[in-house]
Structures are given as structure tokens and as C-alpha cells.
Amino acid sequence: MHPYIPHLLEDIANAYRKKSKEEFPKPQTIEEHFEEIENWIAQDPPKTFGDYCGLKAEDFPPSNQLSDDDMKIVCKAFNKMMSSWNLDIDLPENLPIPISYWMTVDTLNQKTSIVNHGFMTFDYCSGSPDGCIFKEYCPCIDRLKDLPKDFDLDFGDEELTS
């Protein structure tokens, strides 16, 4: 194990969200709940995940300085910590660990909202393998193989009618 990993795991453990009862007021009415959703949709998040949890991406060693096992340990601890903030990250299962590690750590640089109910997901999938950040690991590649060869994915600007 890289000598820095225990320190990093301690920092991750200290970044867990400390929850208090006052922090989780439930909406009083369905209207207030929908207002909360509308506000979330209308506004760009003001802070990055790192701003909330106190970690900085630059404090994590580059993947080329760590073994695959070290990166797996860090990702597992990091994902558990993210869960305490009602956050997760959606990555393809076949993604190599150095890429998973880098993308997981990079969530610290991403603006996000912290919700008290449900989860927010860092999702990098566009639904199409064309220009996908995951390249050959894009999960959509396998899904598209099942479509008929003459299936048209370009719906254009036409409205779909029944």
C-alpha cells in the first residue's frame, strides 16, 4: 500500500456529512415540495462537491503513482463518503480503475446540489456513444448492438405523434 493511502482514507472519513435533525426539514405540503424541485431545476448549483465536503482533488495522488488495489480502496471509501452526502457516481462497470479513480476524485471539482431526500448522481452518459467521455467503455455501445440495423436514431426536430 502506498504510504499516503492511510492519510487519504482518514481525510475521506473526516469528509462524511454530519447530519442533524434540523438539517432535514420535510416539506409541509406537496406544493412546497414541487417548489423545491422547481428551484433546483431553475438554478445552477453554487458550490462544488469539494466545497461541501472539504476535500480537494489536488490532494489525491495521480493514478500513475498508485496501484490498482490502492485506487480501489480509495474509490470504495470515497463512494461511501459520497453516499453520506446523498451523492453517487454512475460509471460503466468495465471502466478501467485508473479512469474510475480519476473521475471519482474529479467529482470534487463538479458543482452539485446537496439534497436531503433521495440522491443526486454524477452521470456523464449522454445516451449516445458518439463523442462519449467513456469512449470504448461506453455502456450505450452494447445497447445499440441490440437495435435493428435500419433503426433510425436521428429523430430530427419532428414531434413524435401517436
N, C-alpha and C positions, 0 to 999 in steps of 0.2 A: 504494500500500500504506500502510495506517495505520502511523504511526511506532512504535507499540508492538508490532507483529507480530514483528519480528526478536527482540525481547527475550522475547516469549512463546514463540517457537519454540526459543530457547535453553533456557528453563526446561523445556519439554517434552522436549528432548533430554537434559537432566540428570535427568529423571524415569524414564528407562529402567531396567528391572530389571537389576541386575548379578548375573549368575548365576555360581555357583561349583559345583564338582563335589560338595562336601559338602552343598549345598543340595538335591540331587536324589537322596536315597537311594531305591532301588526297594524295594517291599515284598518281603520274603523269601518269603512264602507267599501263596497265594490267600486264606487265612483272614485274614491281616494286611491284605490289600488290601480285603476286604469290611468288615473292622473300620473301616478308614479311611473308607470310604463311609458306613457306619452312623453314625459320629461326625459326619461332615459333615451328614448329614440331621437328626440329633438336636439340633444346636447352631445357635444364631443366630450369624452372624459377629460377632466382637467389634470389628472395625475397618472404617472406610470406605476406599474406594479411595484417597482423598486422604491418609489416614494412612499408607498403604503407599508411595505414590509421592512424597509431599511437596508436591504441588500443592494449591492452594486455589481453589475455584470463584470466589470473590470477586476473584481476581487476573485473571480473564478479563473483558474489556470486554463490556458488554451488546451484543446483536446489532444494536441500532439505531445503534451507533457504528461498525460495521464494514460493509464492502461484502460482497456475496455471495462475491466471489473471496477476500477475506481470511478469511471464515468457512470456505470450502472448504479453503484452505491449512492453517488451524488444525486442522480436523477430520481431514484426511489425516494430519498429523503426530501428532495425538493418538491416532488409531486405531492407527498403527504402534507408538506407545509402549505402548498398552494391550496389544497383542499380545505385547510383551516380558514382560508380567505374566500371560500366558495368559488374557487377558480380551478380550472383544469386546462389541459392542452390536448388537442386531438392530433396525433401523429400516426402515420402509417406503421403498422406492426413490423414491416420488413425494412424500415429505415435503419441504416447503419447507426450504431451507437454514437460515433463522433458527431453525426448530424443531429441526432436526437438530443444529445447533450448541449450542443451549441444552441439549438432552437429553444430548448427548455430554459437555459440561462438567459437567452435573449428576451424572454417574456418580461424580465426586469426592466427593459427599455420600452416596453409597449404600454401605451395609455389604455387604461381599463377602468371600468366602474366596479365597485365592490358592492355586492348585493347581500341582503340579509336573508333572503329566501331564494332557494334554487341555486343554480350555478351559472357562471359566465365561463365560456370556453374560448381559448385562443385557438381559432380554427383558420388554417391557412389554405384550405381547399377551395378552389374556385368552381369545382364541379366539372372541370374540363382539364385533360392532360396537356392541352396546348398552352405553353408558357407556364406550366405549373412549377412552383418552387421545389416540389419533390422530385421533379424530372422523372427518371425511370422507376422511381419508387411510388409514383402517384397511384393511389388506390382506384382511381377512375379508369385506368387503363384496363384492368381486369373486368370492370363493369361494362365497359364499352365493347369488349370482345363478345359479350353475350347478345348484343343487338344485331339484328339482320344487317347484312352488308349494304342494303339500299336504304337504310333508315336515315332520314334527313335530320341532323341535329341543329341546322340553321333555321330557326323559325321566323327570322326576319322581324319586321315591325308589325306584322299582321296580327290582328287579335285572334285568339283562339275562340272558336264558336262551337256550339254543340249541335 
